[in-house]
Amino acid sequence: MLPSFSSPHRNLETGLRASQSITFALLSIELYFLLAKKRQSEKGHLIMRTGIVNLPLHGGSAPPWLFGRMARLAGEIVEALVYEHGQKEFLRRISDPYWFQALACVLGFDWHSSGTTTVTVGALKMALSPERHGIAVAGGKGKTSAKAPADILAGAESFSLSSFKADELVRASRLSAKVDNALVQDGYQLYHHAFFFTERGDWAVVQQGMNASFARRYHWLSDCVQSFVEEPHSAICSQKRENSVLDLTASASRENRKATLDLVKDGPSHLHFAQRSLLDFSPCGSSPVPGLSMPRRHELVALLDIDDAGRKALQMAYELQPASYEELVALKGLGPKRIRALALISELIYGASPSWRDPAKFSFAHGGKDGTPFPVDRDTYDQSIRTLQEAIEGARMEKKEKYEAVKRLGRYTTNC
C-alpha cells in the first residue's frame, strides 16, 4: 500500500515551506497542460500530437550509477502517480513536453540536452512493468526502436489484449513514426521511438529526431484521436524554427493531400511527363554541331525524383487503391523522398500547394520573471506544481531522496 498523499513527511513539509523559491519553482508542467486543454476545448476536440521540443545535441551517456538510480526513482514516482490519478493520466503527463522535461530533471538528468529524452525514456522502460504499473514501454533508441512492434505484441499478450487491438497498437506506433519522419520534413531524422501503452489499450509516443546541431522531440497521445495526418499539434515548444519545412500535416496542405491521393489512384504511368532527359533540351532542326538549349528558370520538376523502385511502390499503391491519405502513408515503400515527390507533382498538376512552414513554434508556458511575454500568473503556477509534488511525496523514497528531487526540480525551473 502506498503512503497517503495527504500526509507528507513533517521535515520535508517544513523544508518546502521554508524555501518559497523551491516550492514556487516546482513545476512548469500543469499550467501547460491546463492551457492545452483550454485550447483544445475551444477547438471542440483533442488533437493527436501534443508537442515538439528542440534540444541541443550533447555527447556522452549517463553513468551506470546514475541510470540505475533514475530507473528506481522513476518507478516509484510513476507508481504513486498511477495510484493517485490512474494510468491514463500518466499517459497524458508523459505526452506533455513540459511535464516530461520536469520529470527528467527530478530524476537527476541534464535539464536541456538531447539525452534528456533517451535516458529518461530508458529509465522509464527499465522501471515500468505491466504487473506493477499496468503500463508497458516498447522501442527505444537506435536499433532498439525497430523492436517496438515485437515489444508491443509481448506487452499486449501480458495484458491479454485481443490480437485486433495489438495490431492497432503496432499500426499506431509505425504510423506516428512515419508521420514525423515523412510528412513533417523538417530535417530531423528520427533515431528514437518509444511507445507507452496501458492494459486498456490507451497509448502515448515519445520520439526524437536530430540534425547536425539539435534534437527535436515529438509527443503523441491516443486520447480522442481525430486524424494522424491533419493538424496533429496541440502545442509545440522550440528554440528555433527551420526554413522551408514541408509540412503535409498542416490544414493548408489538405488540398495537396487530396490531390496526391487522386494522383496515386489514377495510376503512376502519367507521372513520366514530369521527368526530363537531356534530349528534351536539344534544339529543333538539324545541325552539324550538337547543342543544348537549357531553360532560364529552374522548374518545380527539377525537384522531382521517382526512380524505378518508387514507380513500383506507386504501382502497388494504385493496385491497392487506398481509401484515404492515411492509408496511403501507411503503405511500405513510400518514404519521405517519394511522398515529397508526390506532393510536388500534385502542386504542379493541380496547383494544390502544400505548407512550407515549420510547425514548431516559440511557446511560453507561464510568462517570465521579467514580464516577457507576460508576467507570471502565480495562482496558476502554484496550481501547476501539485501533481508531480504529490507523486514525489507519495513515492516510497527516503526523506533525503525526496528533498534532493525537489531541489533538482527547483534548479530546472530556475534555468527555464
N, C-alpha and C positions, 0 to 999 in steps of 0.2 A: 504494500500500500504506500502510495506517495504521501509525503508530508503535506499538511494543509497549506494552501497558498495564502491564507489569511493570517498565518502565524509565522512570519519570518523570524530568524534568529535575532534576539534583542540587541546584541552588539552590532551586527551588521545594520540593523534598522537605525541605531543611533549614529553609526558612521555615515550612513546616507543622509540623515537629517543634518549632520554637522557639515557636510560638503554639498552645498546647494549647487555648485557648478557641476559636480559629477551627476547629481540627480537630474538637473535640468538638461544636461548634455547626453542623457542616457540613450536617446534613440531618435533617428530621423525616419523611423520605419512607419509607424502607424499613420502619421499625417499624410504621407504619400498615398497610403492605402485609402484613407478617407477621401482625399482629393480624387483619386482614380475612380472610386465608387460613385462619387458625386457626378463626375463627368460621364460615367457610364450610364447612370440613371437618367441623366439629361438626354442622352442619346437614345435611351429606351432599350438598350441591350448591352451585354458584355461582349468584348471582342477578344480574339484569340491570343495574340502575343501581348504580353504585359509590359515589356520594357526592353531597352537596349542600353548597354553601358560600354563606354570606351575606356580602356585601361592601358597604361604604358607597359611595354614588354620588359620583364625582368628575368634574368637568367637564374640558374641555381635551382635548388629544391629544398623542401622542408626537412630539417634534420629528423632522424627517426624518433628521438626522444620527444620532440615537439609534436610530430604527427600522431604518435600513439596517444599522447595526452589530449590532442584535439579530438580524436575519434571518441575517446571515453567521455569527454565533456559534451560533445555533440549528442551522443546517445542519451545522456541524462537530460539535457535541455529539451530535446525533441520528445522524450517520454513525458516530461512534465507538460509540455505544450499540448501534446495529443490528449493527455489525461484531462486537461482543463478545457480545451477548445475542440478537440476532435481531429481526425486525420485530414479531413477535407480542408480545415483551416490551416493546417501545416502546409498543404499544397499552395494555398493562396498566399501564404507568407513567403514561401521559397520562390514563388514566381514573381515576387516583387523585388526589383533591383536594389532598393534601399535597405529593405529588411535583410536580404541576402548579404549585402556588404557589411551591415552591422553585425550579423551573426558571425561572419568571418573574423571580424575584429574581436568579438567576445571569445572566440576560440583561440585567439592569440596569434593569428597570422597577419602579414603585412596588409595594411588597410587599403592600398590602392593599386597594387600591381596585378599583372595578368595571372600570376599564380594564385591570387585570391580565389578565382573560380575553380581551378583544377584541384588545388589542395583541399579547399573546403568541401567540394563535392566528393573527393576521395575519402575524406574523413567521414562524411555522412554515409557513403556507401559501405565503409567498414563498420560503422556503428549501427546502422538501421537493419532490423531483421523483421521479416513478416510475422514471426511468432510474437515478438515483444512489442513492436510498434504498429503492426498491421500495414507497414509500408515497405515496398521493395524498390531498389535502385538498380537500373540497368545502364550499361555503357560506361563511358569514362573518356580518358584522354588517349589520343593517337589510335593505335591498333585496337585498344580496348573498346573504343566507340563502335567498332564493327561487330562486337559481340552483343550489342544491345538486343537484337531480336532473340537470340538464344537466352539471354538473361531474362527477358520479358516472359518468354514461354515457361521458363523454370519458375519464375515468381508467380505466374498465373496458375500454374499447377499447384503450388503450395497454398494458394488462395482458393483452390477448387473453382476457378472461373471456367466458364464454358469455352470450348475451342473457338467459337464465333467471337467471343469477347477478347480472347487472347489475340486472335488475328486482327481485330480492330485496334488493339493497343500497338501491335507491331506496325500496322499501317500508319498510325498517328506518329510513331517515332520516326519512321522513314520519311513521311511527308513533311513533318516540321523541319527536319534537317535539309530536305531538298528545297523547301521554300526559302530558307535563309541563305542557302548556297547558290540557288539558281534564279529565283525570282527577285531577290534583292541583291543585285550585283554591285556591291559597294566596295569590292576589292579585298574583303576579309574572307580568307579561306577557312572553312570550318576544320578544326582539329580536335574538338572536344564536344561530346554529346552525352548528356545524362538524362535519363528518363525515370521520373519518380511516379509510382502508381500505388494505389491502395487496394485493399481487399474488395472494395466495391467497384473498382474499375475507373475511378477518377484518376487524373494524371496531370503532371506538370513536366516541363522540359527546361533545363538549363544547359545552354550550349554556347560555345565560344569560337570565334574565328580570329585570324590575325593577318596583318600585313607586315611591312618591313619595320614599322615603328610602334604600332599599337595593337591591342587586342580589343575585340568588341564582343560583348556578351548579350545573348538573346534569351528572353524569358517567355515561356508559353504556359497557358493554363487551359484545361479542358472545359471548365465550367461555362455553360451556356455558349458553346461554340456556334458561331454563325457560318463562318467560311474560313478555310485555310488560305485562300488566295486573294481575298479583298480586305483591305484596311485591317490587318491583324494587330495594329498597335493601339494600346490604350495609354501608354506613357513611354517616353524614350529619354534616357539621360546620356549625354555625350560630352566629351571635352572638345570635340571638333566635328565639323561636318566635311564630308568629302565632296569633291566636284564631280559632276556628270555621273550620277548613280542611276542606273536603270532599275526603277522600282515598279515591277509589274504587279505588285500587290496594292498599289495606290488606286483610289477610286478614279483618278484621272486616267488610269490605264485600262479602265473597264472595256471601252470600245476596242482597244487593241487586243485584249484577251479574247473578245468575241470574234474579232476578225481572224485571229490566229487559229481559233478552233474551226472556223469556217474554211480557212485555207487548208488545214490538215484534212478535214473531212471531204474536201473536193478532190484530194489526191495530189501527190507530190510531183507528178510529171510536168505540170505547168510552171513549176518553180525554176526550171532551167533558164528561162528567159532572163533571170536576174544575174546570171553568171556570164562573164565575157571571156573571150580569149584575145590574144594579140591580133589574130586575123580580123577581128571585128573593127580594128582601127586602121586597117590598110586602106590607102586612098583608092578611090574608084578609078576605073580605067586601067589601061596597060601602060607600063612604064619600065624602061630598061633598068631603072635604079629603084631597088626596093626601099620602102619608107613606111613610116607610121605617122598618123595624124592623131595625136592624143587630145582628149577634151581639156578645156581650160579649167574646169572645176572638178573637184572630187565628188562624184555622185555618191548617194547613200549606198548604192550597190557595192561600192568598194569595200564596205564593211561586212558584206555577206560572205559566208564561207560554209557551204554544206558539202562535205566530202561524200564518198561512196557509202561509208558507214552511216552517215547522217541521213542519206537518202533511203537506206534500208530501214532505219528507225522510223522515218516518216511514212514509208510504205506500210510498215507494221501498224502504225497509228491509224492510217487510213483504213486498213482492213478491219481494225477493231472498232472504228467509229466511236470514239469516246463521246459520252453524253454531255460532258462538262469540261471546262478548262482544268478543274481539279483532277479529273480522271486523266486528262492528257499529261499533266505534270507528273502524275504518279507513275507513268509508264517508264520502264527501264530503257536506257539508250538515249533519252532526251535530257542531256545535261545542260549546264549553263551556256555553252557555246551555241548549241543548236536552238535552245529556247530564245537566246538573244537574236539569232539569225531570223527566226520566225517572226519575232516582234518587229524587226526592221523591215522585213518583206511585207508584213501586214501594213506597216506605215506607208511603204512605197506604193502598194497596190490600192489600199482602201483609204489612205490618208488618216488612219487612226493612230495618232501619236501616243506613245507611252510616256509615263512620267520619268523625267531625268533628275528629279530632286531627291536628295538624300533624306530618307525618313527619320534619321536621327536628329534630335532637336536639343537645344540647350534648355535644361529644365532645372527649376529650383523647387525644393520640397517645402521649405518653411521660411523663406526670407533669409536675411543675413544680419549680422550684428551691426553692420554699417548702414542698414536700411535698404540695401540693394539686393534684389529688385524691389523688395518691400520689407518693412520691419517684421521681426519675428513675432508670430502670434503665440504668446506664451501659454495661453489656455489650451490651444490645440496641441502645441508642442508637448506640454505636460501630459495631455491625454495620450500622446503618441508613444510615450515611454513604457506604458504599463504591461503590454503583452510580453515583451522579452524579459522585463524585470520580474514578472511573475514566474516565467519559465526558469529563470536563474534561481529564484528563491525556492521554487518547488523542486528543483533538481536535487538529487541525492549527492551533494558535494560537501566537502569540508568547508568550514567558515572562511578559511583563508582563500580557498579557491574561488568562492563566491565573490569575495571582496576584490580579488585580483581581476575577475571577469568584469566587474563593474568599472574598475579603473581603466581597463583596456577599452571599454566602450566609451568612456569619457574622453580618452585620447583620440579615438576615431572621430567623434563629433567635433572635437576641437580642431582637427585637421581639415574638416569639410569646408 
